[in-house]
Amino acid sequence: MRFSNLIAAFSLLGATSRAAAQGATRESTAQRDARMAWWREARFGMFIHWGAYAVPAGTYKGVRVPGLGEWIMSRAHIPVSEYEQFVHRFNPEHFDPDAWVRIAKAAGMKYIVITTKHHDGFALFDSKVSGYDMVDATPYKRDVIRGLAAAAHRQGLRFGAYYSIMDWHHPDAQEPNFPEYNSRTFHNPQFDRYVETYMKPQLRELITQYPEIDVVWFDGEWVADWNDARGKEVYDFLHALKPSLIINNRVGHTRQGLSGLNQAGQVGLGDFGTPEQQVPPEGLPGVDWETCMTMNDTWGFKSYDDDWKDTRTLLRTLIDVASKGGNFLLNVGPTAEGVLPAPIVSRLGEMGVWMRVNGEAIYGTRVSSYGQPPWGRYTMRGNTVYAHIFDWPKDGRLELTGMRDVPARAYLLADKQSIKVERGGTGLTLHLPAVPPSTIATVVVLELASQGAR
Ligand code: JFZ
């Protein structure tokens, strides 16, 4: 074998084994990087959990049901026929997709992922293989996915479809013996029929009817009838329909808890890991990942959940995620009328104020080589380091960890004010003004002299 052939054989092996791990057909690293490019640049997206569960909004027969709003069918053991009544009353007359997208965009979000079908089995899009959808079963009669996908693209945002593998409504998909919908052990002998005649056709509808869809975000993959072989098959099925798709790792069966990784500590199938309600302390080195998080304690709207995280916490979480190389998918739960609750709108507005000034320190950045400083976080792009200062020093002196060379330039991102940098015995010290431009996070831009500078 000639040397060049040997190299070719090795790189082919590398590409193939990597592709196998992703569940993809053959794709080189360069092809994968190109496919993931917009997503890696985006950093910040809006998750929308919306469905008929917004009608009961956390209360069933006068009783407040504990747990997640979108789980009310399971948590309150609501029979299918009764839950269908919520669908028949789902009439979001105030739904304004352009307004939702404007709110997301003004917050600095670059993409939107919405539940096209959650565990309750109700589809928000126009499905030909089901009568249990927005067009056929609600008084609203309109396809809300169509409207939102179009609005997102009109305003320059990417669009993704959440799709639950678990389905509490389809008789072939789950435990037919009410009231245990969420079984991890029950096998439905007809599950294959559900996959072939319902789930895959619905996925095909999503990809073919809505050309805006760039992300498919699976969930509910823990049902006993799902497995990695089915996951790989569906991943390949989707990529054959649309090679540019980005698919999360919940397409596979082996995800472990909420960490976003499987038992082997890997993403497993799919293109990115999905830690839920948490930021991995060290990120997920070497893999793409996205933390999804609620703003209060539910994904789907609950009328009485007012346990809102404050804007500062939300922004610092975004910065924390970005500093560790991940994306932040922040959830909103609209009401049954189609309105985003005011506490959500105000927080997103405030996040936007910060992002318009400091977005440069978030989008398309990567993990720095300077670790996690005690006073905040670092992000990095090219030769530029961004120091996000959470805890402003009272004496105006901030020690930079791990940095060795005095940067060519240092200034506040908010007002371009120059910052004096001093080299001391242990490292670099910044001399900051007495009052920070932002008490949420003030960004100091440090332009290193060269790629080799540290
Ligand atoms: C899942 C959904 O059940 C939930 O409704 C929401 O859509 C969220 C984004 O994803 O949440 C989970 C998934 C797995 C566990 C808990 C909640 N788990 O493994 O404990």
Residues whose N, C-alpha, C, O or C-beta is under 5 A from the ligand:
A	BS01	JFZ	E70 D219 G257 L258 W299
